[in-house]
């Protein structure tokens, strides 16, 4: 495939999303999340992944989706933003898909004020929203998260 993109597809509330596979480190079933006092409201808590403290962020809040308890069938996607590793909670992970990069429509072409969405792909009658991790946490959220992590964890 010419100009192909590999994406990890996942779902929230029936809507399909994706992340660039190059930013994904690991996917696993949900585990117990330890609360992190004084963290931004978008942060559900922290988990330990191979000795690393990883903040779990609530992608539902970012997209204005209804809140719900995390269940045993949910998945955590550990991914790298430009500044840190984060874990995202997904209802379902559909797996890796490969698409022709020319099929991606840049978000601003169809959703001028779309935040946190890099692009959109029409896939088998559905729209797949490609998530942009670069701006997922605002500068204020990053600062508050850093402060909460320093205060509540022992990081190397």
Secondary structure, 3 states (H helix, E strand, C coil): CCCEEEEEEEEECCEEEEEEHHHEEEEEECCCCECCCCCCCCEEEEEEECCEEEEEECHHHHCCCCCCCCCCCCEEEEEECCCCEEEEEECEEEEEEEEEHHHCEEHHHHCCCCCCEEEEEEECCEEEEEECCCCCCCHHHHHHHHHHHHHHCCCC
